């Protein structure tokens, strides 16, 4: 019994122990389960809802965009009242009332010149008793020069007009500022913004300075130049030939690439940071960007101003200002005074008057070379104020930002859980995902742009810009979002969203820091942009680290995070506005060879990638992206269908906001001469060039005669394809239409002759020529095989060819100019036959003014063009010779 009871007691004890172990196990399991739940709770609650993420980011972007647009529309907040915009507007209306003012025309050389001289004389009479004296000189220079424009370009001018006005204290001055504008215009345009408004502003600035009661320390020369549209001729004549040019220490150039709005400082220097500092201190309504300067000087924008002439030929530092808004009507018939708001004139006048006054009283102008040290970083914040500091200080700031980034990322690397290279490996993988998303996104959007182009719907966005944002922007945003969503769900399936959001914030920081170091190493002042995109997000992240660890991606955290991004993002969005404001109109006049949708789609993708950099953080903090992707896909599909159906017509004749199609139409007669001078053949026709990619596809339904049956190909064996090009742009405009028409018969026909031919003992041949014709002529020279052009009478004597390997010389003259004489020296190769041709030469005449600029066939065709087209037209001739 005792043994049995003992056994039972042992078994009971064992059973109790087992029950206790099971209870303990259950308690531990429950505790572990609770711990897991507690650990997972911040992860689940730390993710944003899909709707919250969309509303937050969309609201942030829209708010900043509205802020940018409002700042641009606010032209002036308050004015000192020293500049009279109403009086300047009267000048503008009078100057433009004579119509287009091409060089050599009575409108430019007589009417406008007389009006300017009358107004200057009135100012001199009014201020005669004051402390300043005014001297006026009408210069009519002759000269030539070559510049790297569109590959290579040589210009010759004869008796073009400059009106130079010297304002100085009566005690005389030794040092002068130069203020420059041009009063000529392109053919068929009133040229209100380009550049009559600037000359009107300068007249009123002259009036204000002349009537100051306190004498200026230095003098100022107001140059009203009459030949800028002929590729910067009059400014070259002044700075290289005028006696006053030697006293000029710095200049301000007033230009336009648009109509109205704010005038922006888009280039300064070279070097001379004191000029930027003067603008920052004195400008009443500052508006400037060093990014624009570096983009413009890179040659991406196919344009140039008198700034280049003063910089390259006068070695003078300066400030270049220009109106950039609404470039759609720049150089068209719509560039009229009523489209320029009086507030635009007021702000331009306030700025120029205040900056000039500051410089004319400064010590720097007397010894500007002593202050020439490096470049300046400058940019404005929504037009409220301008931030400016020396480039060397910018380099220090940039390097400090880079060091801060390295320290921030290095601390993460040093955390024990990430030791052994795990953090670097994860970061490298995330960088690859990010770069891959950019590449795939760009490829996808470019494919869409090519499909739109192949469908014949190119430039649908020209009048409906936001349609392009919806189409290409939704494709870019959707593709970036899709790739990161796939990475999150497939590649990073076991990693928490919080960890991923931190990782991709680090990726954005690293990539912006890399851009910062690259631009800094290249010496570009634009490095301040990635610097801002490093400093502000990093500071925001550091300040919110504790908040994020405690509460995850709460709504409060998200709002505070975005607030930290507000300053760099609003500036990025302003720069995006500038890019599209400048480049969208340019794509309407960039020629027939560049698919504009590819360019615009690339710019929209770049903008999307830039804005998305720190927004990737939210992709991994969001619980889902399904509805966002579905919404973006729906927007893209709808827009693609609507675009392909032709709902968006590119052009508009809306009087309030025209978007004209630009076309050149010349009624031309071509004559081709044999080596002995006899006429081999001739023809006449209406030569038509489309300045945009769409060609004549929208014109043909309205004018059936202009179709592909009259498409004219480039005759490569003829100088400049055998056509009377006005500018060397044949490589941009290769699609031409030539509609047969009766010959032209100008009252002042072109006269061209070979004066002499002299063979030198070393085997070269010098040929001298003479041409007499209208105010605008073009000369095209093409050496034949076995010959080369080694000298000429233009510029510095060294021939300069263009991108096509030919030589283009542009000629213009003012009134009463003599015949144009010039010579070429051609070297024959040793194995060339004496009987072979040395060169092919063609000379074209362009009748931009007077009765010769029109013909009945030309007028009849112009009347058939639709209202939404702007055909700039004139009569021309083309004579080709072989020697």
C-alpha positions in Angstrom: 0.0 0.0 0.0 2.7 2.4 1.0 4.5 1.8 -2.3 1.3 2.3 -4.3 0.4 5.5 -2.5 4.0 6.7 -3.1 3.7 6.0 -6.8 0.3 7.8 -6.9 1.8 10.8 -5.1 4.7 11.0 -7.5 2.4 10.7 -10.6 0.1 13.5 -9.2 3.1 15.7 -8.6 4.3 15.1 -12.1 0.8 15.9 -13.5 0.7 19.2 -11.5 4.2 20.1 -12.8 3.1 19.4 -16.3 0.0 21.6 -15.8 2.1 24.3 -14.4 4.6 24.1 -17.3 1.7 24.4 -19.7 0.3 27.4 -17.9 3.7 29.0 -17.8 4.1 28.3 -21.5 0.7 29.8 -22.2 1.6 32.9 -20.2 4.9 33.3 -22.0 3.2 32.8 -25.4 0.5 35.3 -24.4 3.2 37.7 -23.3 5.2 37.2 -26.5 2.0 37.7 -28.5 1.3 40.9 -26.7 4.8 42.1 -27.2 4.5 41.4 -30.9 1.3 43.3 -31.0 2.8 46.2 -29.1 5.8 46.2 -31.5 3.5 46.1 -34.5 1.2 48.7 -33.3 3.4 51.7 -34.1 4.0 50.2 -37.6 0.3 49.8 -38.3 -0.7 53.2 -36.9 2.5 54.8 -38.2 1.4 54.4 -41.9 -0.7 57.0 -43.7 -4.0 56.3 -45.3 -3.9 56.5 -49.1 -6.4 59.3 -49.2 -4.6 61.3 -46.6 -1.3 60.9 -48.5 -2.8 62.1 -51.8 -4.6 65.0 -50.3 -1.6 66.1 -48.3 0.9 66.0 -51.2 -1.6 67.4 -53.8 -2.5 70.2 -51.5 1.1 71.0 -50.8 2.0 71.2 -54.5 -1.1 73.2 -55.4 -0.5 75.6 -52.6 3.1 76.3 -53.6 2.1 76.6 -57.3 -0.6 79.1 -56.5 1.9 81.0 -54.3 4.4 81.2 -57.3 1.7 82.4 -59.7 0.5 85.0 -57.3 4.0 86.3 -56.8 4.4 86.6 -60.6 1.2 88.5 -61.1 2.0 91.0 -58.4 4.1 93.3 -60.5 4.5 96.1 -58.0 3.7 96.4 -54.3 4.6 100.1 -54.0 6.5 102.6 -56.1 8.8 105.4 -55.0 7.0 107.6 -57.6 10.2 109.0 -59.2 9.5 107.3 -62.5 6.5 108.4 -64.6 5.1 105.2 -66.3 2.3 107.1 -68.0 4.7 109.4 -69.8 6.8 106.4 -70.8 3.7 104.7 -72.2 3.0 107.8 -74.4 6.6 107.3 -75.8 5.8 103.6 -76.4 2.6 104.4 -78.3 4.3 107.0 -80.5 7.3 104.8 -81.4 5.1 101.9 -82.3 2.6 104.0 -84.2 4.9 104.1 -87.3 4.6 100.3 -87.7 7.5 97.8 -88.1 10.9 99.5 -88.0 13.4 97.5 -90.0 16.9 98.7 -90.6 17.2 100.9 -93.7 13.5 101.8 -93.7 12.2 105.4 -93.4 10.2 104.2 -90.3 13.4 103.3 -88.5 16.0 105.7 -89.9 13.9 108.8 -90.1 10.6 108.8 -88.2 11.8 107.0 -85.1 15.1 108.8 -85.1 13.4 112.2 -85.4 10.9 111.4 -82.6 13.7 110.3 -80.2 15.8 113.3 -81.0 12.8 115.6 -80.5 12.1 114.1 -77.1 15.8 114.3 -76.1 15.9 117.9 -77.1 12.9 118.7 -75.0 14.6 117.0 -72.0 17.7 119.0 -72.6 15.8 122.2 -72.8 13.9 121.5 -69.6 17.0 120.6 -67.6 19.2 123.3 -69.0 19.4 125.2 -65.7 20.1 122.1 -63.6 23.4 120.6 -62.5 23.8 118.3 -65.5 24.6 118.7 -69.2 23.3 116.6 -72.1 25.3 115.9 -75.3 23.7 114.1 -78.2 25.6 112.4 -81.0 24.0 110.5 -84.0 26.5 107.9 -85.1 26.3 105.9 -88.4 29.0 103.3 -88.1 30.2 100.8 -90.7 32.0 97.6 -89.8 31.9 93.8 -89.6 32.5 91.0 -87.1 32.0 87.2 -86.6 30.4 85.5 -83.6 29.6 81.9 -82.7 25.9 82.1 -83.3 24.1 79.0 -84.9 27.6 77.5 -85.5 29.2 80.5 -87.1 28.0 83.8 -88.4 29.5 86.9 -90.0 27.8 90.2 -90.0 28.5 93.4 -92.1 26.8 96.7 -91.5 27.0 100.0 -93.3 25.8 103.3 -91.9 23.4 101.9 -89.4 22.1 104.4 -86.8 22.9 105.0 -83.2 21.6 107.8 -81.0 24.1 108.3 -78.1 23.1 110.7 -75.3 25.6 111.7 -72.7 24.3 112.9 -69.3 27.0 114.1 -66.9 27.5 116.7 -64.2 28.5 120.1 -65.6 31.9 119.6 -63.9 32.4 116.8 -66.5 32.8 113.1 -65.6 35.6 110.6 -66.3 33.6 107.4 -65.8 30.3 106.4 -67.4 27.6 103.8 -67.1 26.0 102.7 -70.4 22.2 102.1 -70.7 21.3 100.3 -73.9 18.0 99.6 -75.8 17.2 99.2 -79.5 14.4 100.9 -81.4 14.5 98.7 -84.6 12.1 95.8 -84.9 11.8 92.6 -87.0 9.8 92.7 -90.2 6.0 92.6 -89.8 6.0 93.3 -86.1 5.4 96.6 -84.2 8.0 95.5 -81.7 6.4 97.0 -78.7 8.1 94.8 -76.1 11.1 94.1 -78.3 12.3 96.8 -77.8 10.3 100.0 -78.0 9.1 99.7 -74.4 12.8 99.7 -73.2 13.6 102.8 -75.2 10.5 104.5 -73.8 11.6 103.6 -70.3 15.1 104.9 -71.1 13.7 108.2 -72.3 11.8 108.7 -69.0 14.9 107.5 -66.9 16.9 110.2 -68.8 14.2 112.8 -68.0 14.3 111.8 -64.2 18.1 111.8 -63.9 18.5 115.1 -65.9 16.2 116.9 -63.5 17.9 115.7 -60.3 18.8 118.6 -58.1 21.9 116.8 -56.7 24.6 116.3 -59.3 25.7 112.8 -60.1 29.2 111.6 -59.3 29.6 109.9 -62.6 28.0 110.2 -66.1 25.7 107.9 -68.0 25.4 107.3 -71.8 22.0 106.3 -73.1 22.4 104.4 -76.3 19.3 104.1 -78.5 20.7 101.7 -81.1 18.9 101.2 -84.4 20.2 97.8 -85.5 19.9 95.0 -82.9 17.6 92.7 -84.8 20.2 92.4 -87.5 22.3 90.3 -85.2 23.6 93.0 -82.8 25.2 95.3 -85.4 24.6 98.8 -84.0 26.0 97.9 -80.5 29.1 96.6 -82.2 29.5 99.9 -84.1 29.2 101.9 -80.9 31.5 99.9 -78.6 34.3 99.4 -81.2 34.2 102.9 -83.0 32.5 105.6 -80.8 34.9 107.9 -78.9 32.7 107.8 -75.8 33.0 104.0 -75.6 36.4 104.3 -73.9 34.9 105.9 -70.9 32.2 103.2 -70.3 32.9 101.2 -67.1 29.7 99.0 -67.0 26.4 98.8 -68.7 22.7 97.8 -68.3 21.0 96.2 -71.3 17.2 96.2 -71.7 15.8 93.4 -73.8 12.8 91.2 -74.3 12.1 87.6 -75.0 8.4 88.0 -74.2 5.7 90.6 -73.8 5.1 92.3 -70.5 5.3 90.8 -67.0 8.4 91.2 -64.9 11.8 92.0 -66.3 14.3 89.5 -65.0 18.0 89.8 -64.6 19.1 86.7 -66.5 22.8 87.4 -66.9 25.5 89.5 -65.3 29.3 89.9 -65.4 31.6 88.5 -66.5 32.6 88.4 -62.9 32.3 91.8 -61.2 30.1 90.8 -58.4 29.7 94.4 -57.3 27.2 94.9 -60.1 24.9 92.2 -58.7 25.4 93.7 -55.2 24.3 97.1 -56.6 21.2 95.5 -58.1 20.4 93.8 -54.9 20.8 96.9 -52.8 19.1 99.3 -55.2 16.4 97.5 -57.1 12.9 98.4 -55.9 11.3 95.3 -57.4 14.1 92.7 -57.6 13.7 89.7 -59.9 16.9 87.7 -60.7 18.3 84.2 -61.1 21.8 83.0 -61.7 20.3 79.7 -63.0 18.9 81.7 -66.0 22.3 83.2 -66.6 24.1 79.9 -66.7 21.3 78.2 -68.8 21.4 81.2 -71.3 25.1 81.3 -71.5 25.3 77.6 -72.1 23.7 78.1 -75.6 20.7 76.0 -74.9 18.4 79.0 -75.7 19.0 79.9 -79.4 19.2 83.7 -78.9 21.6 86.5 -78.0 21.5 90.1 -76.9 23.7 93.2 -77.1 25.1 92.0 -73.8 27.4 89.7 -75.7 28.8 92.5 -77.9 29.7 94.7 -74.9 31.2 91.7 -73.1 33.2 90.2 -75.9 34.2 93.3 -78.0 34.2 95.9 -75.3 35.4 93.8 -72.3 32.8 95.6 -70.2 30.8 94.0 -67.4 27.0 94.5 -67.3 23.5 93.5 -66.3 21.1 92.0 -68.9 17.4 92.4 -68.2 14.5 91.1 -70.3 10.8 90.5 -70.2 10.2 86.8 -70.6 6.4 86.3 -70.2 4.1 85.4 -73.1 6.8 84.6 -75.6 4.1 83.2 -77.9 3.6 86.6 -79.4 7.2 87.8 -79.4 8.3 88.9 -82.9 4.7 88.8 -84.2 2.0 91.3 -85.2 0.5 90.9 -81.7 3.5 92.6 -80.0 1.5 95.8 -79.5 1.6 98.5 -76.7 -1.8 97.5 -75.2 -0.5 94.1 -74.3 2.1 95.7 -72.0 0.6 96.5 -68.6 1.4 99.9 -67.2 2.6 98.3 -64.0 5.2 96.4 -66.1 6.5 99.7 -67.4 6.5 101.1 -63.8 8.4 98.3 -62.3 11.0 98.3 -65.1 11.4 102.1 -64.8 11.7 102.0 -61.0 14.3 99.3 -61.1 16.5 100.8 -63.8 16.3 104.4 -62.4 17.2 103.2 -58.9 20.0 100.9 -60.0 21.5 103.5 -62.3 21.3 106.2 -59.6 23.0 103.9 -57.1 25.8 103.1 -59.6 26.3 106.6 -60.7 26.9 107.7 -57.1 29.1 104.7 -56.2 32.8 104.4 -55.8 33.1 101.1 -57.6 32.3 102.6 -61.0 35.5 104.7 -60.9 37.7 101.7 -60.4 35.6 98.7 -61.4 38.6 96.5 -62.2 39.6 96.6 -58.5 36.3 94.9 -57.6 36.5 92.2 -60.3 36.9 89.0 -58.3 34.9 85.9 -59.1 31.2 85.4 -59.7 28.1 85.9 -57.6 25.3 83.5 -56.5 22.0 85.4 -56.8 18.4 84.4 -56.7 15.2 86.0 -55.6 12.5 84.6 -53.3 9.1 85.1 -55.0 10.2 88.6 -56.1 10.2 89.8 -52.5 14.0 89.9 -52.0 17.2 88.8 -53.7 19.7 86.6 -52.0 23.2 87.3 -53.2 26.7 86.2 -52.0 30.1 85.6 -53.6 30.6 82.3 -55.4 33.5 81.5 -53.1 31.2 81.8 -50.1 28.8 79.6 -51.9 31.4 77.0 -52.3 32.0 77.0 -48.6 28.3 76.7 -47.9 28.0 73.9 -50.4 30.8 71.9 -48.8 29.4 72.4 -45.4 26.1 71.0 -46.6 27.9 68.1 -48.1 29.8 67.4 -44.9 26.6 67.6 -42.9 25.1 64.9 -45.2 28.1 62.7 -44.8 27.9 63.0 -41.0 24.2 62.2 -41.0 24.6 59.1 -43.2 27.8 58.1 -41.4 26.1 58.0 -38.1 23.6 55.6 -39.5 26.4 53.5 -40.8 28.0 53.3 -37.4 24.9 52.0 -35.6 25.7 48.5 -34.5 22.7 46.9 -36.1 23.8 48.2 -39.5 27.5 47.2 -39.1 29.3 45.1 -41.6 28.2 47.1 -44.6 24.5 46.2 -44.3 23.4 49.8 -44.4 25.6 50.7 -47.3 24.3 47.7 -49.2 20.7 48.6 -48.5 21.4 52.2 -49.5 23.0 51.2 -52.7 20.1 49.0 -53.6 17.7 51.8 -52.9 19.7 54.1 -55.1 19.5 51.6 -57.9 15.7 51.4 -57.5 15.4 55.1 -57.6 17.6 55.6 -60.7 15.9 52.7 -62.4 12.5 54.4 -61.8 13.9 57.6 -63.4 15.2 55.8 -66.5 12.1 53.7 -67.0 9.9 56.8 -66.4 11.8 58.9 -69.0 11.7 56.0 -71.5 8.0 55.5 -71.0 7.1 59.2 -71.4 9.3 59.5 -74.5 7.5 56.6 -76.1 4.2 58.3 -75.4 5.5 61.6 -76.9 6.7 59.7 -80.0 3.2 58.0 -80.3 1.6 61.4 -80.1 4.0 62.8 -82.8 3.4 59.8 -85.1 -0.3 60.2 -84.7 0.1 63.7 -86.1 -0.9 65.5 -82.8 2.4 67.2 -82.1 2.1 70.5 -80.3 -1.4 69.9 -79.0 -0.2 71.6 -75.8 0.8 74.9 -77.5 -2.5 76.5 -76.6 -3.5 74.0 -73.9 -0.4 73.6 -71.8 -2.1 71.9 -68.8 -3.2 69.2 -71.2 0.5 68.2 -71.6 0.9 68.3 -67.8 -2.1 65.9 -67.5 -0.8 63.6 -70.2 2.9 63.5 -69.7 2.8 64.4 -66.0 0.3 61.6 -65.1 2.5 59.1 -67.1 5.6 60.2 -65.3 4.1 60.3 -61.9 2.3 56.9 -62.4 5.4 55.2 -63.6 7.5 56.4 -60.7 4.8 55.4 -58.2 4.3 52.0 -59.9 8.0 51.1 -59.8 8.4 52.0 -56.1 5.1 50.2 -55.2 6.4 47.1 -56.9 9.7 47.4 -55.1 7.9 47.9 -51.8 5.6 44.9 -52.3 7.9 42.4 -54.1 11.5 43.3 -53.3 11.1 44.8 -49.9 8.2 42.5 -48.7 9.7 41.8 -45.3 10.9 45.3 -44.5 8.7 47.7 -42.6 7.3 50.8 -44.4 8.8 53.1 -41.7 12.3 51.7 -42.3 11.9 52.0 -46.1 10.7 55.6 -45.8 13.8 56.4 -43.8 16.0 54.6 -46.4 14.5 56.5 -49.4 14.8 59.8 -47.6 18.5 59.0 -47.3 18.6 58.2 -51.0 17.1 61.5 -52.0 19.5 63.3 -49.7 22.5 61.4 -51.1 21.5 62.1 -54.7 20.9 65.8 -54.1 24.3 65.9 -52.3 25.9 64.3 -55.3 24.4 66.9 -57.6 25.6 69.6 -55.2 29.2 68.3 -55.3 29.1 67.9 -59.1 27.9 71.4 -59.8 30.3 72.9 -57.2 33.2 71.1 -58.7 32.2 72.5 -62.1 32.2 76.0 -60.6 28.5 76.6 -61.4 26.7 79.0 -59.2 23.5 77.1 -59.8 24.8 74.6 -57.2 22.8 76.7 -54.7 19.6 74.8 -55.8 20.8 71.3 -54.7 22.3 73.0 -51.6 18.8 74.2 -50.6 17.5 70.7 -51.4 20.0 69.3 -49.0 20.0 71.8 -46.1 16.3 72.3 -45.6 15.1 68.7 -45.8 18.0 67.5 -43.6 17.3 70.1 -40.9 13.6 69.3 -41.0 14.3 65.6 -40.7 16.7 66.1 -37.8 14.2 68.2 -35.9 11.4 65.7 -36.4 13.4 62.5 -35.6 12.1 62.1 -32.1 8.5 62.9 -33.2 8.7 60.3 -35.9 10.1 57.6 -33.6 7.4 58.2 -31.1 4.3 58.6 -33.3 5.3 57.3 -36.8 3.9 59.1 -39.9 1.2 60.9 -38.1 -0.7 63.7 -39.9 1.1 66.2 -37.6 4.5 64.8 -38.6 3.6 64.8 -42.3 2.5 68.4 -42.2 5.7 69.5 -40.3 7.9 67.5 -42.7 6.3 69.2 -45.7 6.7 72.6 -44.0 10.4 71.9 -43.9 10.4 71.4 -47.6 8.4 74.5 -48.4 11.3 76.9 -49.0 13.3 74.8 -51.5 10.2 73.4 -53.1 8.6 76.8 -53.8 11.9 78.0 -55.3 12.1 74.8 -57.4 8.6 75.4 -58.6 9.4 78.9 -59.5 12.4 77.7 -61.6 10.1 75.1 -63.2 7.7 78.0 -64.2 10.6 79.9 -65.7 11.7 76.9 -67.8 8.3 76.3 -69.2 7.6 80.0 -69.7 10.7 80.3 -71.8 10.9 77.0 -73.6 7.2 76.4 -74.5 7.0 79.4 -76.8 10.5 78.6 -78.2 9.3 75.2 -79.3 6.8 77.0 -81.5 9.7 78.5 -83.5 12.5 75.9 -83.1 12.3 74.5 -86.7 10.9 71.5 -88.4 13.6 69.0 -87.3 13.2 68.9 -83.5 10.1 67.0 -82.3 8.8 69.4 -79.7 6.8 66.8 -77.8 9.9 64.9 -77.1 11.5 68.1 -75.6 8.4 69.1 -73.6 7.8 65.5 -72.4 11.5 65.4 -71.2 11.1 68.7 -69.4 7.9 67.6 -67.7 9.5 64.3 -66.7 12.5 66.2 -65.3 10.2 68.4 -63.3 8.3 65.4 -62.0 11.4 63.6 -61.0 12.7 66.7 -59.2 9.5 67.2 -57.3 9.1 63.5 -56.4 12.6 63.3 -54.8 11.5 63.8 -51.2 8.0 62.6 -51.9 9.2 59.0 -52.2 9.3 59.1 -48.5 5.5 59.1 -48.5 5.2 56.2 -51.0 6.6 53.8 -48.4 4.7 55.4 -45.5 1.4 55.0 -47.3 -0.7 51.8 -46.6 -1.6 51.4 -50.3 -1.2 53.1 -53.7 -3.8 51.2 -55.6 -6.4 54.0 -55.9 -3.7 56.5 -56.7 -2.3 54.4 -59.6 -5.9 53.8 -60.8 -6.6 57.5 -60.8 -3.4 58.4 -62.6 -4.0 55.6 -65.2 -7.5 56.9 -65.8 -6.2 60.5 -66.3 -3.5 59.3 -68.7 -5.8 57.1 -70.7 -8.5 59.8 -71.0 -6.0 62.4 -72.0 -4.2 60.1 -74.5 -7.5 59.3 -76.2 -8.6 63.0 -76.3 -5.2 64.0 -77.7 -5.2 61.3 -80.4 -8.8 62.3 -81.4 -7.6 65.8 -82.1 -9.6 67.6 -79.4 -6.7 70.0 -78.7 -5.9 72.2 -81.6 -2.3 73.7 -81.3 -3.0 77.3 -82.3 -5.4 80.1 -81.3 -6.5 83.4 -82.7 -8.0 84.4 -79.4 -7.4 88.2 -79.2 -6.8 88.0 -75.4 -4.2 85.2 -75.6 -3.2 84.4 -79.2 -1.0 81.4 -80.0 -0.1 81.9 -83.6 1.6 79.5 -85.9 4.7 81.1 -87.3 5.4 80.9 -91.1 7.8 82.7 -93.3 6.6 83.4 -96.8 8.9 84.9 -99.5 7.9 85.7 -103.1 11.3 84.9 -104.6 12.9 84.7 -108.0 16.0 82.5 -108.4 18.6 82.9 -111.1 21.4 80.3 -111.6 24.4 81.5 -113.6 27.0 79.5 -115.5 30.8 80.1 -114.9 30.8 82.5 -117.9 28.1 84.6 -116.3 25.3 83.5 -118.6 21.9 82.4 -117.1 21.6 78.6 -117.0 18.1 78.6 -115.6 15.7 80.6 -113.4 12.4 80.1 -111.6 10.1 82.0 -109.4 7.7 81.0 -106.6 6.3 81.5 -103.2 8.9 80.0 -100.8 7.2 78.9 -97.5 8.9 77.8 -94.3 7.1 76.5 -91.2 9.0 77.5 -88.1 7.5 74.6 -86.1 7.4 70.9 -86.4 3.9 70.5 -87.6 4.8 71.8 -91.0 1.8 72.5 -93.3 -0.5 69.8 -92.0 -2.9 72.3 -90.5 -2.6 74.8 -93.4 -3.1 72.3 -96.3 -6.9 71.8 -95.6 -7.4 75.5 -95.9 -4.9 76.2 -98.7 -4.9 72.9 -100.7 -2.1 74.3 -103.1 0.4 74.1 -100.2 0.8 70.3 -99.9 3.6 67.7 -100.2 3.4 67.9 -104.0 5.3 71.2 -103.8 7.7 70.1 -101.1 11.1 71.3 -102.1 14.2 69.3 -101.1 17.6 70.8 -100.2 19.9 70.9 -103.3 23.1 70.0 -101.5 25.2 71.1 -104.5 24.0 74.6 -104.3 25.0 77.2 -101.6 22.5 77.1 -98.8 20.3 74.6 -100.7 19.6 77.2 -103.4 17.2 79.2 -101.3 17.4 82.9 -100.0 17.8 82.2 -96.4 17.6 85.3 -94.2 19.5 83.7 -91.3 21.7 80.6 -91.2 19.0 78.2 -89.9 18.7 75.8 -92.8 19.7 72.9 -90.6 16.8 73.7 -88.3 14.2 74.3 -91.1 14.6 71.5 -93.7 11.0 71.2 -94.8 10.2 73.8 -97.4 7.4 74.4 -99.8 7.9 76.2 -103.1 4.7 77.2 -104.9 5.3 78.4 -108.5 4.5 82.1 -109.1 5.3 84.9 -111.6 8.7 86.5 -111.3 9.2 89.4 -108.9 10.2 92.8 -110.3 11.5 95.1 -107.6 12.0 98.7 -108.4 15.6 98.5 -107.0 16.9 95.2 -108.3 20.1 93.6 -107.0 23.3 94.6 -108.9 26.2 92.1 -108.5 29.5 91.9 -110.3 33.0 90.5 -110.1 35.4 93.5 -110.1 38.7 91.7 -110.3 40.4 88.3 -110.2 44.1 88.1 -109.2 46.2 85.0 -109.0 49.1 85.1 -106.5 52.4 83.4 -106.9 51.7 80.9 -104.0 48.7 79.5 -105.8 45.9 81.4 -104.2 43.3 83.5 -106.0 41.8 86.8 -104.7 38.5 87.8 -106.2 36.9 91.2 -105.5 33.1 91.8 -105.8 30.6 94.6 -105.5 26.9 94.3 -104.7 24.2 97.0 -104.5 20.7 96.3 -103.5 18.1 96.7 -100.7 18.9 97.2 -97.0 19.2 93.5 -96.3 21.2 91.0 -98.2 22.8 87.6 -97.5 25.9 86.1 -99.0 26.5 82.3 -99.2 29.9 80.9 -100.1 30.7 77.3 -100.7 34.3 76.3 -101.7 34.3 73.5 -104.2 36.4 70.3 -103.9 40.1 71.0 -104.1 39.7 74.6 -102.9 39.5 76.3 -99.5 38.7 79.8 -98.3 41.7 81.2 -96.5 41.0 84.9 -96.2 38.3 87.6 -96.7 37.6 91.2 -96.0 35.2 90.6 -93.1 35.9 90.8 -89.4 39.4 89.9 -88.4 40.1 88.4 -91.8 39.7 84.8 -90.8 36.8 83.0 -92.5 34.3 81.3 -90.1 32.0 78.7 -91.4 28.7 77.5 -89.9 27.4 74.1 -88.8 26.9 73.0 -92.4 30.5 73.8 -93.4 29.4 76.8 -95.6 30.0 80.5 -95.1 27.1 82.9 -94.3 27.6 86.7 -94.4 24.7 88.9 -93.4 24.6 92.5 -94.7 22.4 95.4 -93.9 22.7 99.2 -94.4 21.0 102.4 -93.3 20.2 105.2 -95.6 22.4 106.5 -98.4 24.9 103.6 -98.2 27.3 103.1 -101.1 27.8 99.9 -102.9 29.0 96.9 -100.9 32.5 95.9 -101.8 34.4 92.8 -100.5 36.9 90.2 -101.5 37.7 86.5 -100.9 41.0 84.7 -101.1 40.8 81.0 -102.2 43.6 78.5 -102.0 43.6 75.9 -104.8 45.0 72.4 -103.9 48.2 71.3 -105.7 46.4 68.5 -107.5 43.4 70.6 -108.6 42.9 71.4 -112.3 43.1 75.1 -113.3 39.8 74.6 -115.2 37.8 73.4 -112.1 35.5 75.8 -110.2 36.9 77.3 -107.1 33.8 78.4 -105.3 30.0 78.6 -105.7 28.6 81.9 -104.4 25.1 83.1 -104.0 23.7 86.5 -103.0 20.1 87.1 -102.0 18.3 90.3 -101.5 15.5 90.8 -99.0 12.9 93.6 -99.4 11.6 94.3 -95.9 10.3 97.8 -96.4 8.9 100.1 -99.1 6.8 99.2 -102.1 9.1 96.3 -103.1 8.2 94.2 -100.1 4.8 93.3 -101.5 3.6 91.6 -104.7 0.1 90.6 -105.9 0.7 86.8 -105.7 2.1 87.3 -102.2 -0.9 89.4 -101.0 -3.3 86.9 -102.5 -1.7 84.0 -100.7 -1.5 85.9 -97.4 -5.3 86.5 -97.4 -5.9 82.8 -97.5 -4.0 82.1 -94.3 -6.2 81.4 -91.3 -6.5 83.9 -88.4 -4.4 81.7 -86.1 -1.4 81.8 -88.4 1.2 84.6 -88.5 2.9 84.6 -91.9 5.8 87.0 -91.9 6.3 87.9 -95.5 8.5 89.8 -97.9 10.0 89.7 -101.4 13.4 88.3 -102.1 15.8 87.2 -104.9 18.5 84.6 -105.2 21.4 84.8 -107.7 23.9 81.9 -107.8 27.4 82.2 -109.5 30.3 79.8 -110.0 33.9 80.9 -110.3 
